Structures are given as structure tokens and as C-alpha cells.
Amino acid sequence: MQGFSKRVDNKESNEKIIAAALKTYLNTRAGMYTTVRMMKDYLKTYFEDKVDSYADTGFQLNMINIARLTKILKVKMDYSYKKSFIRPPQSFDLRYIEHRALFPGTTDRLDSLGYNFIYIDEASIATDNLSTRSWQMKKESHPLVRPSGERLNVIAAYVLKGKYAFMLKKGSTTSEHIAYFIDMLHEVLTRTFGEDYLKHSVFIMDNAKIHVSNVSKKHFREKGYPILTLPPYTPEYNKVENTFNLLKMILKKKNLYRKKLEYVVAHSILEL
């Protein structure tokens, strides 16, 4: 039993050593594309001349493999391989960093005062951008039958978890479309939550021209709705972005053969 206990301790110790090296490496890779295979190649080189110093723990280079690194990242370090929002280099201007740091405090204060938050944004869904992967025999290839060149623009509002509003349309989105969507949203939310709901709501949007144009501002002002614009380069603060991601994940599984894109999107929205 002592031998078994020692092996377990050695394993834990070695995984802590690997986790520490991974953490250092990932800190240097902040803002850059990184995969487990890249981490494995780095650690193999990093530990090559250090194996002897860990000899008493039974450390070997073959311990550094993709399966073990993936487990350490997920279980020991609480990391996940997930989509990131891309920011241009100018987003690291000190002014933008300060704005990003202040925004959560602003929403926390409004939340403590009892305000509701309604997040609004737009997305474009094109058949050409949906996944082209499917399980097939290695020596065979069957094309996916899908209409090409079809595109649909979506305006959406995230109201509460599980509560969304959508407007599907073709063609580019203008300030007039945003105004129309707000009118539609006003009617739906008033009918669902009562007249007082919107009196204690704040609309959160990014700084897109169609959101901050004179037409949009006038419409919000006439309705008496306060607007809170997101700091530049912070799509992660807009909860409707995750709604779009969920919608696109559902769409990837849908059969588009001989079906209109707007029909499939409309039915996919019901599954959110």
C-alpha cells in the first residue's frame, strides 16, 4: 500500500509541475492562438533537460501527452477550449482598458437599484458559413445538399435567461429597422411583464452607427428608454452574443435540403 500511495503522490506532484509550466506558457501566449498540441511541443522541449532533476518522482517525458494535458487543463486548472472574441491591437489603448474595467461596476449599481437589462444586437446568418462537416466513410465523399448564397439578418434582444425577441429580415439593417424592432419589443414586453417593466429597464448596445444615430437616439428618447452603450471592443459584455452562438449551434444540426433559410431559422429560435 505504501508503494501505491507513493505512486499516487508522485502522479499528483508531477501533474502540479506540469500545470505550473502550462500556466507560465499560457500567460506568455495571452491574446494568441494556442492548442494542446502546441503546449505539448513546448513542454517536451522545456522539460527535456530537466527530467533528471525530477527522477525521484518518476517523471518521464512520455507523461506529456495530449490526453494528460487536456485533463490537467480541464480538471486541475479549470480551463476550457472555447471561442474567443477578437480584438484589434488598438483595443489595448489605456482609455479602452479603463472603460472595460468600469462597465461591470456600472451595471452592478443599476442592478442593485432594481433595473432590468435588455441587450440588443444584430447578426448575419449565411448558409455558406454553416458547418460543412459530417460523418462519412473515409474512402467516400457525399456532398451536403444546401442552398448557397442565402443570407438572413437577425436583430435580437436578450431580456432574461430563456427570454429572447427576434426579428428576421433580408438586406442590411438600418436605424429605421432598429426603431421598428424597439416598437415591436415594447408591445411584447408590455404584454408579457406589464407596463411598469420598461419604466425600470436599461437598453444595452454597442456603438454601431445604427444604434447611436440621431434616428435611434430620438426613438429611444421619445419612448423614455435609457441607453447604456458598451465600451469599445467588448462584445463579451453583451449577453445577446451568446444567444447568437446558441442559435448557430442549433442551425448546424438542421437539414436545409429544399427548405428556406428563414423557415429553418424561425423554427430553430423556438428551440433556444
Secondary structure, DSSP 8 states (H G I E B T S, - for coil): -HHHHHHHHHHHHHHHHHHHHHHHHHHHTTTS---HHHHHHHHHHHHTTTTGGGGGGT--GGG--HHHHHHIIIIIS-----------GGGGSHHHHHHHHHHHHHHHHHHHTT-EEEEEEEEEEEGGGS-------TT--------SS-EEEEEEEEEETTEEEEEEESS---HHHHHHHHHHHHHHHHHHH-TTTGGGEEEEE---HHHHSHHHHHHHHHHT--EEE--TT-GGG-THHHHHHHHHHHHHTS--TT--HHHHHHHHHTT-
